[in-house]
Amino acid sequence: MLFLKRVNNAYHEPDSVEAVINYILRNNGNNGAYTGGVNILDLGNAAEEFSFIKRLFKKRTGVQIKHFIASFDTKDLFVGPQAVEFAYRVCAYYASRFQIVFSVHTNTKFMHVHFVVNSVSFVDGAKLHENKAELLNFERYCRSVYEQTRHDYDWAKEKLRTF
């Protein structure tokens, strides 16, 4: 089962970008192996890349990032590479317009993925605003991606057993 949580902190402070990205990318049991990003040149400089887009479009105030977490039930037996596949598929939702960084955390009872999305589009500088309908669409999308990822790995495990 997939559990989605929006972190309701507004993240209005410019230094919150670096703080949250550093938090999610810290070593938390995965030795940095299960991290990634979309529309980012260097994960180590992701906060600066987010800030560059904000400066470019003169959008340095207001909400700086969107932060959400996807957790997996322990009975699902998700493994790190499977969670990374899930994360990249979820990133595709925003990838045409926004920068995204993610990190799989394996150091808790429930494996989970943190996502941080830049609030400013690299395409046109528009801010990411989501109403209830858009959030519901995103949740449906994530659940679909989750089911597809589970199916793909279940299929691969079955094929490997037949050899």
TORVEX-669417 format. One line per 2 residues: their letters; for each residue x, y, z of C-alpha. Coordinates in nm, 4 decimals, decimal comma, padded with zeros to 6 digits. Example, Ala and Ser with C-alpha at 12.3 -4.5 7.8 and 13.67 -1.06 7.14 Angstrom:
as) 01,2300 -00,4500 00,7800  01,3670 -00,1060 00,7140
//
This chain:
ml) 00,0000 00,0000 00,0000  00,1189 00,3518 -00,0795
fl) 00,0924 00,6361 00,1696  00,1359 00,9924 00,0423
kr) 00,2015 01,2899 00,2642  00,2408 01,6548 00,1695
vn) 00,4689 01,8335 00,4119  00,2575 02,1352 00,5015
na) 00,5449 02,3664 00,5847  00,5194 02,6659 00,3497
yh) 00,9004 02,6933 00,3157  00,8971 03,0709 00,2652
ep) 01,2607 03,1245 00,3634  01,5155 03,1077 00,0780
ds) 01,7524 02,8988 00,2927  01,4803 02,6349 00,3320
ve) 01,5659 02,5053 -00,0172  01,9169 02,4057 00,0853
av) 01,8095 02,2846 00,4307  01,5411 02,0484 00,2995
in) 01,7518 01,9168 00,0111  02,0430 01,8536 00,2485
yi) 01,8037 01,6796 00,4888  01,6618 01,4406 00,2314
lr) 02,0007 01,3643 00,0734  02,1814 01,2964 00,4018
nn) 02,3139 00,9464 00,4543  02,0216 00,7536 00,5973
gn) 02,1054 00,3926 00,5496  02,1408 00,3924 00,1723
ng) 02,4885 00,5469 00,1385  02,3517 00,7854 -00,1230
ay) 02,2769 00,5000 -00,3618  01,9060 00,5704 -00,3889
tg) 01,8963 00,9380 -00,4769  01,8262 01,1229 -00,7959
gv) 01,6747 01,4172 -00,9659  01,5174 01,5404 -01,2841
ni) 01,6202 01,8606 -01,4625  01,9217 01,8839 -01,2309
ld) 02,2772 01,8864 -01,3620  02,4535 01,7954 -01,0375
lg) 02,2664 01,6554 -00,7381  02,5330 01,7994 -00,5083
na) 02,4422 02,1486 -00,6307  02,0654 02,0980 -00,6556
ae) 01,9830 02,3761 -00,4078  02,1936 02,6223 -00,6052
ef) 02,0295 02,5083 -00,9302  01,6843 02,5651 -00,7768
sf) 01,7969 02,9106 -00,6633  01,9369 02,9935 -01,0068
ik) 01,5929 02,9411 -01,1636  01,4349 03,1601 -00,8947
rl) 01,6867 03,4387 -00,9602  01,6534 03,4032 -01,3384
fk) 01,2772 03,4620 -01,3224  01,2923 03,7038 -01,0267
kr) 01,0756 03,4753 -00,8121  01,2674 03,4716 -00,4855
tg) 00,9739 03,5288 -00,2497  00,6821 03,3161 -00,1400
vq) 00,6789 02,9386 -00,1285  01,0236 02,8094 -00,2253
ik) 00,9622 02,4347 -00,2664  00,7004 02,1623 -00,2461
hf) 00,7973 01,8651 -00,0299  00,6125 01,5367 -00,0202
ia) 00,6781 01,1837 00,1006  00,5683 00,8485 -00,0399
sf) 00,5858 00,5564 00,2057  00,5505 00,1869 00,1358
dt) 00,3866 -00,0710 00,3594  00,6373 -00,3316 00,4838
kd) 00,4288 -00,6125 00,3348  00,4952 -00,4728 -00,0153
lf) 00,8608 -00,5749 00,0098  00,9797 -00,2837 -00,2007
vg) 01,3578 -00,2822 -00,2420  01,5833 00,0189 -00,2999
pq) 01,6121 -00,0064 -00,6800  01,2364 -00,0574 -00,7062
av) 01,1767 00,2559 -00,4982  01,4143 00,4486 -00,7258
ef) 01,2193 00,3322 -01,0304  00,8984 00,4440 -00,8592
ay) 01,0584 00,7817 -00,7758  01,1692 00,8522 -01,1327
rv) 00,8229 00,7619 -01,2592  00,6639 00,9998 -01,0067
ca) 00,9086 01,2734 -01,1088  00,7733 01,2461 -01,4630
yy) 00,4547 01,4144 -01,3397  00,6399 01,7465 -01,2926
as) 00,9389 01,6938 -01,5230  00,8178 01,8976 -01,8200
rf) 00,8267 02,2191 -01,6141  00,9987 02,1775 -01,2772
qi) 01,3198 02,0580 -01,1156  01,2810 01,7671 -00,8752
vf) 01,5134 01,5927 -00,6300  01,4346 01,2692 -00,4470
sv) 01,5919 01,0364 -00,1948  01,4838 00,6916 -00,0790
ht) 01,5153 00,6543 00,2977  01,5755 00,2992 00,4137
nt) 01,6660 00,3641 00,7763  01,3146 00,3388 00,9196
kf) 01,0541 00,0644 00,9557  00,8779 00,1924 00,6443
mh) 01,0905 00,2621 00,3385  00,9919 00,6023 00,2025
vh) 01,0862 00,8515 -00,0664  01,1208 01,2249 -00,0111
fv) 01,0545 01,4495 -00,3102  01,1428 01,8187 -00,3318
vn) 01,0017 02,0185 -00,6237  01,1173 02,3685 -00,7132
sv) 00,8203 02,6040 -00,6889  00,9349 02,7998 -00,9969
sf) 00,9120 02,6540 -01,3470  01,2340 02,6514 -01,5466
vd) 01,0214 02,6889 -01,8627  00,8448 03,0189 -01,7993
ga) 00,8986 03,1131 -01,4340  00,5395 03,0331 -01,3353
kl) 00,4922 02,9301 -00,9741  00,3649 02,5829 -00,8858
he) 00,0161 02,6298 -00,7438  -00,2025 02,3314 -00,6721
nk) -00,5707 02,3268 -00,5909  -00,7590 02,0283 -00,4472
ae) -00,8423 01,8838 -00,7904  -00,4774 01,8965 -00,8988
ll) -00,3662 01,7335 -00,5751  -00,6231 01,4584 -00,6264
nf) -00,4962 01,4027 -00,9837  -00,1403 01,3832 -00,8527
er) -00,2419 01,1308 -00,5875  -00,4157 00,9152 -00,8490
yc) -00,1081 00,9372 -01,0692  00,1192 00,8258 -00,7822
rs) -00,1052 00,5313 -00,6988  -00,1057 00,4261 -01,0648
vy) 00,2747 00,4506 -01,0796  00,2977 00,2507 -00,7578
eq) 00,0803 -00,0292 -00,8953  00,2701 -00,0338 -01,2255
tr) 00,6068 -00,0475 -01,0478  00,4879 -00,3323 -00,8252
hd) 00,3552 -00,5176 -01,1299  00,6801 -00,4722 -01,3249
yd) 00,8917 -00,6082 -01,0400  00,6523 -00,8947 -00,9688
wa) 00,6669 -00,9876 -01,3367  01,0492 -00,9789 -01,3341
ke) 01,0660 -01,1944 -01,0186  00,8365 -01,4519 -01,1791
kl) 01,0493 -01,4602 -01,4962  01,3675 -01,5084 -01,2941
rt) 01,2120 -01,8058 -01,1121  01,1466 -01,9826 -01,4403
f) 01,5148 -02,0103 -01,5347
//
